[in-house]
Structures are given as C-alpha cells and as structure tokens.
Amino acid sequence: ERVERRVKAAVTVLRSLTVSAARIFALLCELCGVRADGCGAVVKGLDGRREERGGDRARGERREEEEEEDGEGVGFAALLRASKGRWLVTSPLDLRGVLGELSDHALVRIERSPDAAETIKVDLTREIALRVLAKLAL
C-alpha cells in the first residue's frame, strides 16, 4: 500500500508539471539505469524484499542505512547534453528549474561533492520508478 501511494503521488506530480519535465524525469531514469528489461537499479541490491523508502526523505531527512545503498546518478552536464539532444530544454537554467521542481517533490536528489560537482539521482526505488514510467507511458 505504501508503494502504491508513492507511485500515485509521483504520477500526480509529474502530470501536473510540463510534458518536458516528465520526459526529463524519464530520461534521468534511463541514464541512471532504470529500465523495464530488469537491467540497472536506482537502489543497489534492490530485490523486491526492501520496503519502499521515501517518507523521511520527503522532509529532507535521510537514514544512515540509505547512505550506502545509493544507486548511480548522472552529472548535471551529461543530463543537460542529453536533455538538449532530445529538445527538452534549451538552457541550463531551464533544466535547473525542472530539477528544482522534481527535487521539491522528492522525485530526484541533487548531491554536490566538495569540488562542487553535481550528481542527480532518481529518489525512488527501481520498482516505483518503473511503475511511474509505465503509468505515464514514458
């Protein structure tokens, strides 16, 4: 039931944003390795037995055990190139606006390293991300 609520909330948010924003989310999922063929994962070691995570993070809090289970992310520059290549954004400012909205709704997480490099990660489990993408037909 928690998983279904999270899927429904994510779908509602993505439908309320622009089509480009939803497509950027789908692109980020693709770049992070979330695919329907079972390859890749947002969360390392996700095997279906793990409970959906999200409630604490929606308030900006992270549990320690989640720190070591982070999946792959993509750099801002790579996401910008890919987004421009698909005509989803025209400038870094456009992409930052979309990422801000997605981050505000706990769909993505932006991590900054000490050298100011940014990594953008999908902030959903693989199962939830795949269900969201299927419901949106992206």
Buried (B, 14 or more C-beta within 10 A) or exposed (E): EEBEEBBEBBBEBBEEBEEBBBBBBBBBBBBBBBBEEEEBBBBEEBEEEEEBBBEEBEEEEEEEEEEEBBBBBBEBEEBBEBBBEEEBBEEEEBBBBBBEBBBEBBBBBBEEEEEEEBBBBBBBBBBBBBBBBEBBEB
